[in-house]
Amino acid sequence: MMTFSQWLAANKYDEAALTPENRKHLEAAWKAEIAAANPPPTPPTPKPPETVNDKLSAFEVEATRKEFITQTCEQWCKDNPYASTEKLRQLRELQQLALDDQKMTASDFRYQMLRFDRTVGMMVTTPREEQLSSEVVEAALCQTHGLKNAEQRFSVPTLEAARRRFRGGLTLVGMVALAARQNGYRGDIAGAGNLLPMWQAAIGHRYGGHGPMAAGEHGGGGGLSTITVPGILSNSANKFLMEQFLGGEQSWRRIAKIRTANDFKAMTFYRMTGANKFIKIPPGGEIQHGTLTELSHTLQVDTYGLQLGIGRTDFINDDLGAFTGRAGELGRGGIDSLNEVFYTEMLDDASFFTTGNLNYDDGAVDSVLSLAGLENADSIFASQTKPDGTPFGKTPKVLIVPRGLRARASTLVKATGLVGQGADAAVVPDDNPWSGMFEVVDSVYLQSTAMTGYSTTAWYLACDPNDVSFIEIAFLFGRDTPIIEESELEWNRLGMSMRAYWDWGCNKSEYRAAIKLKGAA
């Protein structure tokens, strides 16, 4: 965690030159930033206490199960009066094991009795192992490879089951071997680097032959696997993708209005000019008809995507990290591409933020982010009008700044009192008139030299995007995160591939909803 001194240096403050009052306010800004970056973990939802009725019901179920086992054994003895001593001894052992194993249901014991009745020699029954599910395997993979906040992705029982079953972690080949074994595979586990038979068995294909396995054909016995390799890989990849995706900058969510698109057609949105005013109606008079004049803008969704491959070497090396790493790269690539396209559209504003639109100020002094600059910006915003010349009537709520101005912006709008310095000293009161007036949203893309139109000094005042927005973004079917898919294992290509894609589009909308200030001469 960054210390206060390191934070001051990163934000270009001279710690030795700070007054006690300045230091107090900057420490508050530093602590707020640290708290925002490290939110406290969400406590797990407590399990409701077991009631007396719950306990009685459990006792009743267990008593019924034991009674069935005992009566079934007694009935067998009546039906077989000439059974040998050895057979009766085996029956007593079977009965005791079944009574001790609480997972042995009446149906299971009935099946055991059928086998016992048909078995000549001795038969030993042991308690069954806990059934393994795809969710438990997925949780083990994510835990092994360090997925953050795993407790928010899986239930507590699932995580506990994963820890019990895979105490040393779970590898890629280990996961595939589990599915293959459940499908009846009895060969080597990647001993010679020839993974084809095991992989084919794991995903339900006949190993050593061609085509999918027929019903009941599982390569040497056993039932159908309860774990699905493609599903586990897909779910795990999505979790690691989301971890990296959400780790990227998300400031656009507070800058833009977010819409939902139902197809790829261009959408047209209308906003009323407000030219129509209610007209006073005399007693008994008729309400007159108004005429609507509409302003419009369009928004269209496009598809963005990328595909990455995972080579056969990664599988032979048992490197699940290569798989989760590729998924993470796709997540990071997804948020990077959105940010670059979004801020390219936002910064392409030569015909949007103009003096003619009354939403741009390039003054050498009054556009600088300061107390005087905020006062000037608020005045400019208040002068905005509708097409008919009447007041726009909206209040700015969001202060948008490049990352380098984040500390200054936070100080200006979060501090309850300010000490004036330099030219401001004569006009700054003890109370801060802008305290709590705006939400500060910063972005590193606004000052990145890789972005056309970047600036380290320009800043914006904007309306709440959910009220009226100057830029909008739409997602197909409302999905605001990428979709990841992986191909079925294709060993003729010596590996597999995964792809991620995303459908969205952005465009500027109402120029009256924001103003831009150059921030420098």
MARPAFI-109737 format. One record per residue (C-alpha): residue in three letters; y, x, z. Coordinates in steps of 0.2 Angstrom, whole numbers, padded with zeros to 4 digits, always signed. Example, Ala and Ser with C-alpha at 12.3 -4.5 7.8 and 13.67 -1.06 7.14 Angstrom:
<nodes>
ALA-0022+0062+0039;SER-0005+0068+0036;
</nodes>
This chain:
<nodes>
MET+0000+0000+0000;MET+0017+0007-0005;THR+0028+0012+0010;PHE+0046+0007+0012;SER+0052+0024+0008;GLN+0041+0024-0008;TRP+0047+0007-0013;LEU+0065+0012-0011;ALA+0062+0027-0022;ALA+0053+0017-0035;ASN+0068+0005-0036;LYS+0080+0019-0037;TYR+0088+0017-0019;ASP+0095+0032-0010;GLU+0087+0029+0008;ALA+0099+0042+0016;ALA+0114+0032+0009;LEU+0109+0015+0016;THR+0119+0006+0029;PRO+0109-0002+0043;GLU+0114-0019+0036;ASN+0108-0014+0019;ARG+0092-0007+0026;LYS+0088-0023+0035;HIS+0090-0033+0019;LEU+0080-0021+0008;GLU+0066-0021+0021;ALA+0065-0040+0020;ALA+0064-0039+0001;TRP+0050-0025+0003;LYS+0040-0035+0015;ALA+0042-0051+0004;GLU+0035-0041-0011;ILE+0021-0034-0001;ALA+0016-0051+0006;ALA+0017-0059-0011;ALA+0005-0045-0018;ASN-0007-0047-0004;PRO-0009-0065+0001;PRO-0021-0068+0015;PRO-0039-0073+0010;THR-0043-0092+0010;PRO-0054-0095+0025;PRO-0071-0103+0020;THR-0073-0121+0023;PRO-0082-0124+0039;LYS-0098-0132+0038;PRO-0098-0149+0047;PRO-0107-0149+0064;GLU-0125-0156+0063;THR-0125-0173+0071;VAL-0139-0181+0082;ASN-0144-0192+0068;ASP-0146-0177+0056;LYS-0157-0168+0069;LEU-0168-0184+0072;SER-0170-0186+0053;ALA-0176-0168+0051;PHE-0188-0170+0066;GLU-0194-0186+0057;VAL-0197-0178+0041;GLU-0206-0163+0048;ALA-0217-0174+0059;THR-0222-0185+0044;ARG-0226-0169+0034;LYS-0237-0162+0048;GLU-0246-0179+0050;PHE-0250-0180+0032;ILE-0257-0162+0032;THR-0268-0166+0048;GLN-0274-0183+0041;THR-0278-0175+0024;CYS-0289-0162+0033;GLU-0298-0175+0044;GLN-0301-0186+0028;TRP-0309-0171+0019;CYS-0321-0168+0034;LYS-0326-0186+0034;ASP-0329-0185+0015;ASN-0339-0169+0017;PRO-0351-0171+0032;TYR-0362-0157+0026;ALA-0349-0143+0023;SER-0354-0126+0029;THR-0346-0117+0044;GLU-0337-0105+0033;LYS-0330-0119+0023;LEU-0323-0127+0038;ARG-0316-0111+0045;GLN-0307-0109+0028;LEU-0300-0127+0030;ARG-0293-0123+0047;GLU-0284-0108+0041;LEU-0277-0118+0026;GLN-0271-0131+0038;GLN-0263-0119+0050;LEU-0254-0110+0036;ALA-0248-0126+0029;LEU-0242-0132+0046;ASP-0232-0116+0049;ASP-0224-0116+0032;GLN-0210-0129+0032;LYS-0207-0127+0014;MET-0225-0134+0010;THR-0222-0152+0005;ALA-0235-0166+0005;SER-0237-0164-0014;ASP-0239-0145-0013;PHE-0253-0147+0001;ARG-0262-0160-0010;TYR-0262-0148-0024;GLN-0269-0134-0012;MET-0282-0146-0006;LEU-0288-0149-0024;ARG-0290-0130-0027;PHE-0298-0128-0010;ASP-0311-0142-0014;ARG-0315-0133-0031;THR-0316-0116-0024;VAL-0333-0109-0019;GLY-0327-0093-0010;MET-0314-0090+0002;MET-0296-0094-0002;VAL-0280-0088+0007;THR-0263-0097+0006;THR-0247-0088+0011;PRO-0230-0096+0013;ARG-0220-0097-0003;GLU-0206-0085-0007;GLU-0189-0093-0009;GLN-0186-0099-0027;LEU-0174-0088-0036;SER-0160-0097-0046;SER-0149-0091-0060;GLU-0134-0093-0048;VAL-0142-0082-0035;VAL-0145-0069-0048;GLU-0128-0070-0055;ALA-0120-0068-0038;ALA-0131-0053-0035;LEU-0124-0045-0051;CYS-0106-0049-0047;GLN-0108-0042-0029;THR-0117-0026-0036;HIS-0103-0022-0048;GLY-0088-0026-0036;LEU-0081-0043-0042;LYS-0066-0047-0031;ASN-0066-0063-0021;ALA-0084-0066-0024;GLU-0083-0078-0009;GLN-0072-0089-0019;ARG-0083-0090-0034;PHE-0100-0093-0025;SER-0105-0104-0010;VAL-0109-0095+0006;PRO-0128-0099+0005;THR-0129-0092-0013;LEU-0121-0076-0007;GLU-0132-0075+0008;ALA-0147-0078-0003;ALA-0142-0064-0015;ARG-0139-0052-0001;ARG-0157-0055+0006;ARG-0166-0054-0010;PHE-0157-0039-0018;ARG-0152-0028-0003;GLY-0150-0013-0014;GLY-0141-0022-0028;LEU-0146-0028-0045;THR-0146-0019-0061;LEU-0146-0025-0079;VAL-0164-0021-0082;GLY-0169-0027-0065;MET-0161-0044-0069;VAL-0170-0045-0086;ALA-0186-0040-0079;LEU-0185-0054-0067;ALA-0184-0067-0081;ALA-0197-0058-0091;ARG-0209-0058-0076;GLN-0206-0077-0073;ASN-0211-0079-0091;GLY-0227-0070-0089;TYR-0222-0053-0095;ARG-0234-0040-0088;GLY-0229-0024-0098;ASP-0219-0009-0092;ILE-0202-0011-0086;ALA-0192-0001-0099;GLY-0203+0014-0095;ALA-0202+0022-0113;GLY-0186+0015-0118;ASN-0194+0002-0128;LEU-0185-0014-0121;LEU-0189-0026-0135;PRO-0205-0034-0128;MET-0197-0036-0111;TRP-0180-0043-0118;GLN-0190-0055-0129;ALA-0200-0062-0115;ALA-0184-0064-0104;ILE-0175-0074-0117;GLY-0190-0085-0121;HIS-0197-0076-0137;ARG-0215-0070-0140;TYR-0216-0051-0137;GLY-0227-0041-0148;GLY-0225-0054-0161;HIS-0212-0065-0170;GLY-0203-0081-0167;PRO-0201-0091-0151;MET-0215-0094-0139;ALA-0224-0110-0140;ALA-0225-0122-0126;GLY-0237-0115-0112;GLU-0236-0098-0120;HIS-0228-0085-0108;GLY-0237-0069-0112;GLY-0251-0069-0100;GLY-0248-0083-0088;GLY-0234-0089-0077;GLY-0222-0103-0078;LEU-0205-0105-0087;SER-0192-0094-0080;THR-0180-0102-0068;ILE-0167-0089-0072;THR-0158-0089-0090;VAL-0152-0072-0096;PRO-0139-0078-0108;GLY-0132-0090-0096;ILE-0131-0077-0082;LEU-0123-0064-0094;SER-0110-0077-0100;ASN-0105-0083-0083;SER-0104-0066-0076;ALA-0094-0060-0090;ASN-0082-0074-0088;LYS-0079-0070-0070;PHE-0075-0052-0074;LEU-0064-0057-0088;MET-0054-0069-0077;GLU-0052-0055-0064;GLN-0044-0044-0076;PHE-0034-0058-0085;LEU-0026-0064-0069;GLY-0022-0046-0065;GLY-0010-0045-0079;GLU+0008-0052-0079;GLN+0009-0071-0077;SER+0028-0073-0077;TRP+0027-0083-0093;ARG+0020-0097-0082;ARG+0037-0099-0073;ILE+0048-0097-0088;ALA+0040-0108-0101;LYS+0035-0127-0101;ILE+0016-0128-0104;ARG+0010-0141-0115;THR-0007-0147-0122;ALA-0012-0147-0140;ASN-0027-0158-0146;ASP-0028-0149-0163;PHE-0021-0135-0174;LYS-0008-0146-0182;ALA+0011-0143-0180;MET+0017-0153-0166;THR+0035-0160-0166;PHE+0044-0164-0150;TYR+0060-0174-0149;ARG+0074-0173-0137;MET+0088-0186-0136;THR+0106-0181-0138;GLY+0112-0193-0124;ALA+0125-0200-0136;ASN+0121-0218-0131;LYS+0130-0224-0116;PHE+0127-0241-0107;ILE+0140-0253-0111;LYS+0147-0265-0099;ILE+0141-0283-0103;PRO+0151-0298-0099;PRO+0144-0313-0090;GLY+0132-0321-0101;GLY+0134-0308-0114;GLU+0120-0300-0125;ILE+0114-0282-0123;GLN+0119-0273-0138;HIS+0108-0261-0149;GLY+0110-0243-0148;THR+0107-0230-0161;LEU+0096-0215-0157;THR+0100-0198-0164;GLU+0086-0185-0162;LEU+0085-0167-0160;SER+0068-0159-0163;HIS+0058-0143-0162;THR+0040-0139-0167;LEU+0025-0130-0159;GLN+0009-0125-0167;VAL-0007-0117-0159;ASP-0016-0102-0167;THR-0032-0093-0163;TYR-0032-0076-0155;GLY-0048-0066-0152;LEU-0058-0050-0151;GLN-0076-0044-0152;LEU-0083-0029-0142;GLY-0101-0022-0144;ILE-0113-0016-0131;GLY-0125-0003-0138;ARG-0144-0001-0135;THR-0140+0015-0126;ASP-0131+0005-0112;PHE-0146-0005-0110;ILE-0158+0009-0109;ASN-0147+0018-0096;ASP-0147+0002-0086;ASP-0128+0001-0087;LEU-0122-0016-0082;GLY-0105-0008-0079;ALA-0104-0007-0098;PHE-0106-0025-0099;THR-0094-0031-0085;GLY-0082-0017-0091;ARG-0081-0024-0109;ALA-0079-0042-0102;GLY-0064-0035-0091;GLU-0057-0027-0106;LEU-0057-0043-0116;GLY-0048-0052-0101;ARG-0035-0038-0100;GLY-0033-0039-0119;GLY-0031-0058-0119;ILE-0016-0058-0106;ASP-0008-0043-0115;SER-0008-0051-0132;LEU-0001-0067-0125;ASN+0013-0058-0116;GLU+0017-0047-0131;VAL+0018-0063-0143;PHE+0027-0073-0130;TYR+0041-0060-0126;THR+0043-0056-0144;GLU+0047-0074-0147;MET+0059-0075-0132;LEU+0068-0059-0137;ASP+0070-0064-0155;ASP+0086-0073-0150;ALA+0100-0068-0162;SER+0102-0085-0168;PHE+0098-0094-0151;PHE+0108-0085-0138;THR+0125-0085-0146;THR+0143-0087-0141;GLY+0144-0102-0153;ASN+0130-0110-0143;LEU+0140-0106-0127;ASN+0124-0099-0119;TYR+0128-0080-0121;ASP+0140-0068-0113;ASP+0142-0049-0118;GLY+0156-0045-0106;ALA+0157-0027-0100;VAL+0159-0033-0082;ASP+0157-0051-0079;SER+0139-0051-0087;VAL+0132-0038-0075;LEU+0120-0045-0062;SER+0131-0046-0047;LEU+0139-0059-0036;ALA+0153-0060-0048;GLY+0140-0061-0063;LEU+0131-0075-0055;GLU+0147-0084-0052;ASN+0152-0082-0071;ALA+0134-0087-0076;ASP+0135-0103-0066;SER+0152-0107-0074;ILE+0145-0104-0091;PHE+0130-0115-0088;ALA+0141-0129-0081;SER+0151-0129-0097;GLN+0136-0134-0108;THR+0137-0150-0117;LYS+0127-0163-0126;PRO+0130-0165-0145;ASP+0142-0179-0141;GLY+0153-0167-0130;THR+0148-0174-0113;PRO+0141-0163-0100;PHE+0123-0157-0101;GLY+0121-0161-0083;LYS+0107-0149-0078;THR+0107-0136-0065;PRO+0099-0119-0067;LYS+0084-0115-0056;VAL+0076-0099-0062;LEU+0084-0082-0063;ILE+0074-0071-0076;VAL+0077-0052-0075;PRO+0068-0036-0081;ARG+0057-0028-0069;GLY+0070-0015-0065;LEU+0083-0028-0058;ARG+0070-0037-0048;ALA+0076-0029-0031;ARG+0094-0033-0035;ALA+0090-0050-0040;SER+0080-0054-0025;THR+0093-0047-0013;LEU+0107-0058-0022;VAL+0097-0074-0020;LYS+0087-0072-0005;ALA+0098-0063+0008;THR+0107-0076+0019;GLY+0122-0063+0021;LEU+0129-0049+0011;VAL+0140-0034+0014;GLY+0152-0031+0000;GLN+0154-0014-0008;GLY+0166-0007-0021;ALA+0176-0020-0031;ASP+0166-0035-0023;ALA+0172-0030-0005;ALA+0188-0040-0005;VAL+0180-0056-0011;VAL+0162-0057-0003;PRO+0161-0068+0012;ASP+0149-0065+0026;ASP+0138-0079+0020;ASN+0129-0078+0003;PRO+0133-0093-0007;TRP+0118-0090-0019;SER+0105-0089-0005;GLY+0090-0099-0010;MET+0099-0106-0026;PHE+0087-0098-0039;GLU+0069-0093-0041;VAL+0068-0075-0046;VAL+0055-0071-0061;ASP+0054-0054-0067;SER+0045-0046-0082;VAL+0041-0028-0087;TYR+0041-0034-0105;LEU+0059-0038-0105;GLN+0063-0020-0103;SER+0049-0012-0112;THR+0054+0000-0127;ALA+0039-0007-0136;MET+0047-0024-0138;THR+0060-0027-0151;GLY+0076-0033-0143;TYR+0072-0026-0126;SER+0085-0023-0113;THR+0086-0015-0096;THR+0101-0025-0091;ALA+0101-0042-0099;TRP+0096-0057-0088;TYR+0095-0076-0089;LEU+0098-0091-0080;ALA+0087-0106-0085;CYS+0082-0124-0080;ASP+0066-0127-0071;PRO+0054-0127-0087;ASN+0046-0143-0080;ASP+0063-0152-0082;VAL+0070-0145-0098;SER+0064-0128-0106;PHE+0072-0116-0118;ILE+0054-0109-0123;GLU+0037-0118-0123;ILE+0019-0113-0125;ALA+0004-0124-0129;PHE-0014-0122-0126;LEU-0028-0131-0136;PHE-0036-0144-0125;GLY-0025-0137-0111;ARG-0036-0122-0108;ASP-0024-0108-0103;THR-0037-0094-0101;PRO-0049-0086-0114;ILE-0066-0091-0118;ILE-0080-0078-0119;GLU-0096-0079-0127;GLU-0110-0066-0130;SER-0123-0066-0144;GLU-0141-0067-0142;LEU-0149-0050-0140;GLU-0151-0043-0158;TRP-0162-0028-0157;ASN-0161-0026-0176;ARG-0143-0021-0173;LEU-0148-0010-0158;GLY-0138-0020-0145;MET-0127-0036-0143;SER-0109-0041-0144;MET-0097-0052-0134;ARG-0082-0061-0141;ALA-0067-0069-0133;TYR-0055-0081-0141;TRP-0040-0091-0136;ASP-0030-0105-0144;TRP-0011-0106-0141;GLY+0006-0105-0148;CYS+0024-0103-0142;ASN+0041-0107-0148;LYS+0059-0108-0142;SER+0066-0126-0139;GLU+0082-0132-0131;TYR+0096-0118-0131;ARG+0106-0128-0118;ALA+0092-0125-0105;ALA+0096-0107-0103;ILE+0110-0094-0104;LYS+0109-0075-0107;LEU+0120-0062-0100;LYS+0120-0044-0108;GLY+0123-0036-0091;ALA+0132-0021-0099;ALA+0146-0015-0110;
</nodes>
